[in-house]
């Protein structure tokens, strides 16, 4: 079987300088809010996913760091009886690309907010949203779009209906295509087809901003999702008065990206002309309990490699340094 060496990017003078400038500025932003840097090992020895870059160290199969969140979670669970509440990171992760033009090495800066299991999450979620709102100015983006969602708006109804995993996956795929009728097609004659289709129609309504939350009134799961709706309403009330001029806010009730990981509010940062999100994050309260620690967590990651590509192809979207 032929072995193909994956594509690793070379950063020339301007791109290398921009990467260093952005890393330093973002880490300074996080440090000012009490986030302290941890740097997990580049080589990880625990079981790794298929998409990781793997190799043998003697008889042991190991991998290059493929995800900061997972790497940090393992480090914190092993080394800390009580974790630091605010953690930041910067560096590279290595993943096999989905598309042939994608690079394996990807540069990122991000943060994690870690809490005891009994600590309310609303204030921490707003804290992260405010931090992400400051990122476009730090990067020199002239305009950006912040999408707010909540994975529980989809997850909880699917769990309440006890759908088999394959059918739940088909519903999520249909929602990702932004078409309520495809949800109905995916469910066929399942007893929950009518309820879940009506819920999809509510999630996909054309309302935006705080008005979007009113669409949940039409959902058969309105009572089930009352806590999530209240949580989003409080977050929007806190965020809207301080929304920067360069940032537009969108509420995306049907956000299903990363649904197998995120458990609550989600954050995604886009720019006009960008084909992929430039930063993403949210709440992932299942990660640490799966590692035997009773902690809750949320965070976000700024994808600097995508930003470098965007600055190279659309310099008009950025202010001159």
TORLONU-599993 format. One record per residue (C-alpha): residue in one letter; x, y negated, z. Coordinates in steps of 0.001 Angstrom, whole numbers, padded with zeros to 6 digits. Layout:
N
a;X;Y;Z
...
//
This chain:
321
x;000000;000000;000000
x;001530;-003367;-000975
x;002261;-005854;001795
x;001283;-009455;001075
x;002929;-012244;003027
x;000205;-014748;004013
x;000440;-018429;003203
x;002130;-020597;005827
x;001941;-024347;005181
x;004935;-026653;004809
x;004324;-030146;006182
x;006338;-032816;004413
x;007345;-036146;005916
x;004047;-038051;005995
x;001939;-035042;006998
x;004403;-034002;009695
x;004454;-037541;011118
x;000657;-037716;011034
x;000337;-034369;012822
x;002736;-035475;015572
x;000954;-038821;015954
x;-002480;-037195;016176
x;-001337;-034536;018649
x;000223;-037139;020933
x;-002795;-039457;020763
x;-005332;-036704;021423
x;-003351;-035230;024305
x;-003038;-038727;025818
x;-006825;-039138;025534
x;-007375;-035840;027348
x;-004713;-036523;029981
x;-006356;-039845;030823
x;-009508;-037878;031742
x;-007658;-035434;033990
x;-007037;-032615;031499
x;-003690;-030886;032090
x;-001857;-028951;029400
x;-001420;-025188;029417
x;000469;-023419;026651
x;-000300;-019703;026372
x;002263;-017394;024820
x;002491;-017236;021057
x;002602;-013421;021265
x;-000433;-011687;022791
x;-000541;-008034;023764
x;-004180;-007400;024611
x;-006533;-005828;022014
x;-006821;-008109;019013
x;-009436;-008609;016286
x;-008946;-007494;012710
x;-008381;-011057;011522
x;-005330;-011583;013736
x;-001787;-011464;012421
x;-000474;-008224;013941
x;002888;-006515;014082
x;004744;-003862;016092
x;007053;-004653;018976
x;008665;-001262;019318
x;005714;001075;019769
x;003344;-001696;020932
x;000931;-003396;018558
x;000906;-007126;019341
x;-000436;-010232;017618
x;000339;-013869;017152
x;-001978;-016186;019079
x;-005194;-016249;017039
x;-007418;-018396;019291
x;-006591;-020825;022078
x;-009847;-020342;023994
x;-009417;-016579;024245
x;-005696;-016881;025005
x;-006276;-019444;027745
x;-009107;-017417;029244
x;-006830;-014411;029578
x;-004070;-016535;031102
x;-006408;-018195;033610
x;-008092;-014935;034619
x;-004704;-013272;035234
x;-002852;-016090;036953
x;-005367;-018184;038903
x;-007658;-017082;041761
x;-009376;-020449;041308
x;-008863;-022093;037925
x;-007934;-025711;037180
x;-011131;-027511;036272
x;-009753;-029307;033209
x;-007312;-027758;030750
x;-005877;-029107;027475
x;-003849;-027441;024731
x;-002030;-028247;021494
x;-000268;-026077;018950
x;-000881;-023493;016263
x;-003056;-020417;015925
x;-002611;-017734;013305
x;-005513;-016026;011521
x;-005807;-014138;008281
x;-007740;-016387;005891
x;-011220;-015707;004596
x;-010445;-017600;001378
x;-007162;-017076;-000515
x;-006244;-020788;-000447
x;-006522;-021055;003338
x;-003330;-021153;005378
x;-002672;-018649;008150
x;-001079;-021197;010491
x;-003611;-023753;011751
x;-002887;-026683;014053
x;-005311;-027512;016849
x;-005782;-029715;019916
x;-008543;-029009;022386
x;-009772;-028824;025931
x;-011739;-026629;028310
x;-013896;-027618;031274
x;-014109;-024746;033778
x;-016606;-024593;036637
x;-017659;-022266;039464
x;-020724;-020205;038628
x;-022966;-022223;040963
x;-021938;-025682;039708
x;-024481;-027457;037442
x;-023304;-027801;033872
x;-025110;-030911;032623
x;-022525;-033466;033756
x;-019645;-031442;032300
x;-021453;-031076;028962
x;-021946;-034848;028736
x;-018294;-035381;029687
x;-017182;-033248;026740
x;-019569;-035015;024362
x;-018178;-038392;025409
x;-014626;-037162;024861
x;-015433;-035854;021388
x;-017138;-039161;020575
x;-013784;-040886;021171
x;-011874;-038605;018787
x;-012717;-040366;015455
x;-011233;-043655;016693
x;-008096;-041865;017894
x;-007682;-040229;014474
x;-008447;-043400;012539
x;-011564;-041995;010876
x;-013658;-044857;009535
x;-016933;-042897;009810
x;-017891;-039618;011444
x;-020995;-037626;012283
x;-021565;-035865;015590
x;-023991;-032922;015527
x;-025547;-031858;018825
x;-027207;-028462;019079
x;-027950;-025746;021609
x;-027319;-022065;020945
x;-029887;-021072;023560
x;-032691;-022445;021359
x;-032147;-019450;019082
x;-030575;-016953;021458
x;-033263;-016956;024165
x;-036283;-016311;021874
x;-034392;-013478;020145
x;-033551;-011947;023526
x;-037123;-012431;024765
x;-038429;-010470;021771
x;-035819;-007744;022351
x;-034958;-007539;018652
x;-032537;-004778;017577
x;-029052;-006216;016868
x;-029322;-005722;013106
x;-032666;-007494;012905
x;-031494;-010331;015152
x;-028475;-010779;012887
x;-030754;-010970;009840
x;-032864;-013678;011526
x;-029737;-015682;012362
x;-028510;-015366;008772
x;-031897;-016586;007511
x;-031788;-019575;009865
x;-028276;-020413;008669
x;-029771;-020841;005191
x;-032204;-023409;006602
x;-035288;-021637;005326
x;-038099;-020605;007684
x;-039692;-018359;005047
x;-036515;-016273;004970
x;-036944;-015637;008700
x;-040392;-014222;007948
x;-038969;-012109;005115
x;-036220;-010769;007373
x;-038717;-009775;010082
x;-041205;-008108;007746
x;-044047;-006556;009758
x;-042315;-006860;013144
x;-044821;-007893;015877
x;-042784;-011035;016616
x;-042655;-012180;012975
x;-045336;-014852;013357
x;-043911;-016280;016571
x;-040314;-016375;015386
x;-041285;-017871;012016
x;-043231;-020639;013787
x;-040207;-021219;016005
x;-037936;-021441;012957
x;-040252;-024037;011429
x;-039991;-026096;014625
x;-036199;-025845;014708
x;-035937;-026849;011048
x;-038195;-029902;011271
x;-036963;-033065;009557
x;-036991;-035164;012724
x;-033659;-036447;013998
x;-032210;-037985;017132
x;-034236;-037741;020361
x;-037420;-037333;018295
x;-036194;-033880;017251
x;-036911;-032519;020701
x;-040621;-033169;020193
x;-040602;-030515;017475
x;-040180;-027895;020199
x;-043742;-028636;021338
x;-044940;-026666;018308
x;-042829;-023633;019151
x;-044418;-020548;020751
x;-041369;-020549;023033
x;-041789;-024119;024287
x;-042177;-023024;027910
x;-039262;-020591;027682
x;-037009;-023385;026387
x;-038180;-026167;028714
x;-034883;-026226;030621
x;-032816;-026437;027431
x;-035006;-029211;026059
x;-034684;-031172;029309
x;-030910;-030658;029276
x;-030614;-032016;025727
x;-032889;-034928;026533
x;-030742;-035996;029485
x;-027578;-035664;027396
x;-028998;-037826;024617
x;-030116;-040446;027135
x;-026547;-040619;028468
x;-024829;-040606;025077
x;-026909;-042924;022885
x;-026153;-046198;024747
x;-022399;-045654;024334
x;-022371;-044257;020793
x;-019436;-045884;018918
x;-020252;-047951;015841
x;-018252;-045633;013573
x;-020156;-042536;014740
x;-023586;-041304;013605
x;-025519;-038856;015766
x;-027519;-035897;014443
x;-029510;-033400;016486
x;-029397;-029917;014979
x;-031894;-027644;016732
x;-031162;-024799;014304
x;-027393;-024637;014826
x;-026528;-020919;014719
x;-022791;-021093;013956
x;-020931;-019132;016609
x;-024123;-017824;018166
x;-022320;-014674;019317
x;-020013;-016877;021421
x;-021831;-020045;022480
x;-024498;-019834;025185
x;-025732;-023438;025459
x;-025078;-026937;024058
x;-022899;-027144;020945
x;-020858;-030002;019477
x;-019637;-030398;015878
x;-017808;-033320;014307
x;-017978;-034003;010585
x;-016826;-036757;008255
x;-018365;-037986;004992
x;-016831;-035929;002230
x;-015611;-033139;004509
x;-016589;-029630;003420
x;-015963;-028142;006871
x;-016408;-029337;010426
x;-013388;-031207;011797
x;-013999;-030346;015440
x;-016324;-027944;017191
x;-017149;-026687;020637
x;-019829;-026096;023202
x;-020692;-024049;026251
x;-019595;-020413;026480
x;-020586;-019161;029918
x;-020146;-015473;029132
x;-016405;-015577;028438
x;-014996;-015533;031976
x;-017551;-013117;033505
x;-016511;-010617;030813
x;-012974;-010983;032222
x;-014172;-010405;035779
x;-014225;-014055;036869
x;-017428;-015820;038017
x;-016692;-019048;036156
x;-018597;-021096;033608
x;-016839;-022893;030771
x;-017240;-025312;027889
x;-014804;-026995;025552
x;-014019;-028178;022054
x;-011249;-027867;019494
x;-010066;-030518;017018
x;-008958;-028776;013825
x;-005963;-030860;012799
x;-005145;-028718;009755
x;-008504;-029577;008205
x;-007967;-033234;009066
x;-004554;-033195;007393
x;-006133;-031724;004248
x;-008867;-034378;004344
x;-006348;-037197;004804
x;-004435;-035877;001782
x;-007452;-035691;-000519
x;-009587;-038551;000877
x;-007242;-041184;002338
x;-010037;-043739;001904
x;-011821;-042127;004878
x;-008995;-043137;007218
x;-007685;-046468;008468
x;-004059;-047225;007660
x;-001784;-046328;010603
//
